[in-house]
Amino acid sequence: MADRGFTDTQLAARAAYLLRGNDLGTMTSAAPKLYPHMWSWDAAFVAVGLAPLSVERAVVELDTLLSAQWKNGMIPHIVFANGVDGYFPGPARWETATLAAHAPAHTQTSGITQPPVHAIAVQRILDHSRRHARTTRAVAEEFLDRRWPDLVRWHRWLAAARDVSGNGRIALFHGWESGMDNSPRWDHPYENVLAGELPPYLREDVTIVTDASQRPSDGEYDRYLWLLEEMKSVHYDDDALATAMSFAVEDVFVTAVFATACSVLATIGEEHSMPKSDVRELFGWAEHFRKGVVATTDPRTGAAKDFDLRSGRWIATETLAMFAPLLCGGLDRDVERALLRTFEGPKFCGHPDLRYSVPPSTSPVSRDFRAREYWRGPVWPVMTWLFSWAFARRGWAERSAMLRAEGLRQASDGSFAEYYETFTGEPLGSMQQSWTAASVLDWLG
């Protein structure tokens, strides 16, 4: 039974209805008003939620995303829907079609990337296909055969182009690439970004979410857009970005996601008799980047850190990033137990004032905490889903089930908000968020 108002059956029906409403034909908008296009990691989570409803439609979602893959292997963070306005920065600001040698000719995209969670979606599609008749299984397996080279190429690009120091950590050149746009993780790196003369612009997000306390500031947006200008100045060239960008950070959370995704994709490859060389490479990356994550951790607490390549400084924050090793593994058992105690304790899920026992994006005891502001405190259901999934994968069934139960209680109001106020549970940001509905569908599927 749901916490307020909706039973699990009703909640699943509302979530399915929301995804149908956000369906643009071959892609699902991340949210109909605030994010009217396809976002890369949103699309992967959306496919996770679509899989229990329709394996075929989940396959279409990933097919659309992979059709926009760049020639160098990068999956861009936005695939723009034709004829849809209402989002800034749009294609005219990115100019990837005219500036970037590797950008697709037939599709408008952004020029940066996002966390590589896509192998998780592929696994979920295959899992659900096995519960169906031969024709549905064939759809899933044909998709895997057809897209396997693209998925490996995506992982190879990350391993080659973004391990700029060769130490097993993924470098980002924009905070947006982390998916956690204005997290306290990026406060110091953004101090390196001194915005020069910018072409004029008008933000669309603040016309949808009118409460300024929920969104990044105008000053932050100036920096975000200045980084676009830096990328455009070097035509989005991988090698040039590594030296041209004033923001360059090794992201430990994205690295942990990547290590996990490599392991998941390698296992899929083994089970489906994919080329042994690809499988070996994927397992090798999983190990290399897992070690990269562990090398950042505090030897006593297990907390992971990001690294600012421009200032040469470690970035230790009380955010979800500190729990990166819980996703990919690799810590000694005692240290891992210590990190789990922090995750479940009063700094995070066990904080006595939390409305629900789920992980806030920033610890309520941190001086950087803001209960309503985007990635600086609110709870994101999709992050609850990711940790619940990872814990189940690692054999922590009880911990996974607890996050699932609390995540469903939070979502039971049926708003499917982008994120929620930490203490009151008030839905914030964009409503009708596709990946929130998708998380609920997977939990109930």
N, C-alpha and C positions, 0 to 999 in steps of 0.2 A: 504494500500500500504506500502511496506517495505521501510526502510530508504535509502538503497543503493542497487540497483541491482535486488533484488528478491521480487516479490509479496508474499503475505501470502500463496497463493496456491503453488507457486514454493518452498517457504521455507519449507512448510509442506512436500512436496514430497521429498525434499533433506534430511530432518530429518528422514523420514521413510526409505529412501534408506540407510542412514548411519546405522540405527539400524539393518536393514537386513544384511548389510555388516559386522557388529560386532557380528552377531549371530553365536555362536559356536554350535548350535543344541538345547541344553536344558539350556544354559546360554548365557548371552551377556557379552562380554568383556567390561570392563569399558572404555578402549581405546585400539585400536589394537596394538600399539607399546609400549607405556609407561606402560599401565596397562592391560596386556593380559589375566587376569583372572576375576573372579567375586568378586566384593567388596560388602559388606553387604548393606550399605545405598545407594550406587550406584544402586544396584539391585532393591531396593524399588522404587527409582525414575524412573528407566528404566521401571518397571512394570506400573508406572503411565503413561508413554509415550506410552507404548505398548497397554494399555487398549482401547484407541479409534481406534487403528488399528485392534487389535485382542484380545478379552477377553481371548480366549483360550491360546494364546501365553503368555499373561501376567500372567496367572495362572501357566503355566509351569515355568516361571522365579522364582516366589516365591516358587513353589514346590521344585525346585532345591536347592534354598537357605535353605529352612527349612529341606530338607533331610540331610543337613550337620550340623544341630543343635547338640550341645553337649548334653550328657545325663543329665547334670545338668541344662539345659535350655538355656545356652548361645548360641547366634548366632555369629559365628566367623566373623572377619572383612574381611577375604579373604577365598574364596573357590577356590582351585587351579584346573585349567582345566588340564585334563590328557594329558601328552605328549607335553605341551606347556612350553617352556623355556622363557628366556628374562626378568625375573623380579627377583630382589633381595630385601629383603631376601625371598627365596623360601622355600619349604617344608623341605629341608635338614637342613636349619638353624633353623627353628622353632622346629622341632623334636616332634611335638605334638602327632603323632601316637604312638611313643614309650614312651614318658614321661608323657602324660596327661591321667589320668584314665578315664576322661569323653569324650575325643575326639572320633569322629566317627571312626569306624574301616575301613570303605569302601571308605572314602573320605579324601584327604589331605587338611588341613586347617591351618590357623594361630592360635595363642593362645590368641588373644585379641578380643575385640568387637568394635562396632561402634554405632553411634546414632540410637535410636529405632524409625525410621520413618515408619516402615512397615505397621502399622495400617492405615496410610494415603493411602498407595497403595491398601490395601484390600478394603477400602472405595471406591476408584476410580474404581476398578474392578467391584464392585457391582453396582455403579452408571451407568457405561457404559453397564453392562449386561442388565439393565432394558430397554434399548433402542433397544434391539434385540429380536429375537424370543425365544420361550420357551426353545429350546435346549441350547442356549447360556446362558440364565438365569440359567438353570440347572447346567451347568458347573461351574459357579461362586458359586452357592449355595452349590453344592457338595464339592467344594474346601473349603468353609468356614466350613462346617460340619466336614470335614476330618482334617483340620488343626487348628480348634479352640483350641483344647487342647495344641497344640504346641505354638500357639500365646500367650495363657495365661501363659504357662510355661516359655516362654521368658520374659514376664513382671514380673512374680513372681521371676525369678532369679535376675533381676535387682533390684527389691524392697527389696529382702532379702540379696543377696550377695554384693551389691554395695552401700547400704545405711549404710555404716560402722559406722557412728556416730548416726544413728537413728533419724536424724534431717530432713529427707526428701530431701536429696541431693545426687546425684549419684557420687560416687567416681571413678576416673579413675587412672590407674596405668601406663599409657603410653600416651603421647601427641597424638599419632596416634588414640587412642580411641575416641578422640573428633572429628575426621575428619578434624580438623584445625591444621595440624601437627606442623607448626612453628610459630603459632600466637604469638604476644607479650604476650598473656595471660600466656604463659609457660616459659617466660624468667627466672623469679625468681625460679619456681619449678625445672627447669633444672640445676640451680646452685647447687642443692642438689645432682645431679647425677655426680659422679666422676668415669669416665670410667677407669676400670682396664685393664688388659691384654686381648685383644680381639683376637679371631681366625681371620686370615686374611680374607679380603673381597674385592670385586670389585663391585662398584656401577654400576647399569645398567641405572639408570635414567639420568645420565649426558651424556650418549652416545646418548640418544634420544633428550633431551633438552640440547643443548650444551652451551647455554648462562647461565653462572653460576649465574648471577644476578636474575634468575627466580627460583632457587632451594635452598633448605637448604644447609648449608656448610658441609664440611667433619667433622668438630668438632661436629656439631649437630648430624650427622649420627653416630659418635662414641657413643654418649650418647643414641641415639635410640637403638643401637644394644647392649649396655651394659644392658639396661633394659630387653631385651630379655634374656640375660644370667642370670639375677636375677630371672626372671620368670621360666626359665628352672631349676634353682637350687632348686626350691621348687615344681617342677613338675606341675606348673600351678594350684596349689591347692588354691581354693578361700580363705579359712581362712588364709593360710600362706601368700598370697599376701598382705593382709592388713597390715602385720607387716614387711615383707621382702623387699618391694619395696622402693627404694630411691625417687621415684616419686609417690606422692599420692595427688590428688587434687579433691576437690568437684567442679564439672563442672556445672555451673548454666545454661548454654545453653542446654547441654544434659538433664539436669533435667527438663527444661521447655518443651523440645521435648517429654520427657517421660510422663510428666503430661498430655500433650495434647494427646499423643497417647493412654494413658489409657482411657481418656474420649471418644475418637473416637471409640476405641474398645468396650468400655462398651455400647455405643449407638448402635453399630452394634449388640452386643449381645442381647440387649433389643428388637431390631427390628426383630431379627431372632430367638427369643425364645431359646436362649442359657441358660445354667444352671444359675439360679438366684444367686447362691453363687458366681459364677465367675463374674457376672455383678456387684454384690455388692462389691466384692474385687477390681475390676478395678476402680469403682467410688471412692472407699476409697483411693486407691493409687493416683488417679488424684488429690484429695483434699490434701492429705498429702504432695505430692511433689510440688503442686502449692504453698502451704504455705512455703515450703522450699525455693522456688525461691524468694517469696516476702520478706522473712526474711533477704535476702542478700541486699535488695535495699536501696538506699539513700532515706530518707523520703521526701526530697524536689524535687529531679530530677527524682526519680524512677529508676535510673541506677542500674543494678544488678552487683554483684561481684562474682568471684570464691573464693575458700578458699584453701590455701595450708596447707594440713594436717601435713606435715613434719615440716614446720617452724612456724605453727600456725598463719599465716598472711593472711589477706584478700588481694585479687588481684583485684585492680580496673584498668581497661584498657579501652581505647577508641576504642573498637572493637565491632563487632556484638553481642558479649556476653552480653553487657550492655542492649540490647533490649530483653533479654529473656522473661521478663514479657509480652511483646506484643504478644508472641506466646500463652502463657497459661492463661493469665489473672490473676486477683487477686488483682491488685492495686486499691486504691481509685481513683475515677474518675479524680480529679484534678491532682493527681500525674501522672496518666496515660497520661493525656493531655500534661503534661510537657515532659514526655518521648517521646511522638509522635512528639512534637515540635523539640526535639533534632534530632530524626530520619529524619525528613523532612527538618531540618534547615541546616545552612552552615557547620556544622561539618560532616554531612553525605550526604544524598541525595540532599540537596540544596546547596552544595559547588559550588561556582560560576565557578570553573575550570573543573568540571566534564563533560566528553563527553556525558554521559547519566545520567538521574536523578534516579539512582539506588544505593543501599547501598554498599559502598566499605567495604572490610573485616576489614580494620583499618582506622580510621578517618584521612583524609589528614592533619588535624591540630595537630595530635599526633606526638611527637618526635620519636615514633617507626615506623612511616609510611615509607614504601618503595613502590613506585608506581608499580614496576615490580615483587616483590618478594613474590610469592605464597600467603600465608595468611596474609602478613604484609601490604596489601594495595589494591591489585587488586580486581576487581569486579568478583564475581563468579555467573554466571546466575542461578545456582541451588539455591543459597541463595535468589536471587530476587524472584524466583518461590516460595520458602518456605514462605517468608513473604507475598507475594501476596495471596497465599492460606490461610494462617492464618488470614490475614485481612478480606478476604471474609467470612471465617468461623465465625469471630467475628462480622460480620454485617457492616464492613467498606467498602462498595462496591466501593465507589469512589477512596479510597486509593488503594485498590486492583487493580482496573482497570488501575490506573496510573502506578503502577509498571509493570503490564502486558504489557502496551503499550510501556513503555521505555525499558523493557526487550526484547521485539520483535524488537524494533529499533536496539538495540545492536547486536542481533543475526542475523540481516538481511544480513550481509556479507556472511553468509552461511558457515563459517569456523567451527562453533560449537566448539569453543575453550574451554579448561578447565577453563580458567579465562582470564580477559582482563585488559590491562593497564588502570589505573584510569582516566587519563586525555585525552589520545589520542584515546582510544578505540582499541588499537592494540591487536589482539588475541595473547595470550601467553600460555605457558605450552604445554600440549598435544592438538593436533588437533583431530577432529573426536571423541570428548568426548561424550559417550553415554548419560550421564545424562543431558548434555546441549541440545542435540537433543530431549530428552524426555520432558524436560521443555517446549520447543517450541511446541511440538506436543500437550501437554496438553493445553497450552494457545490457540492453534488454533483449538483444538478438539471440 
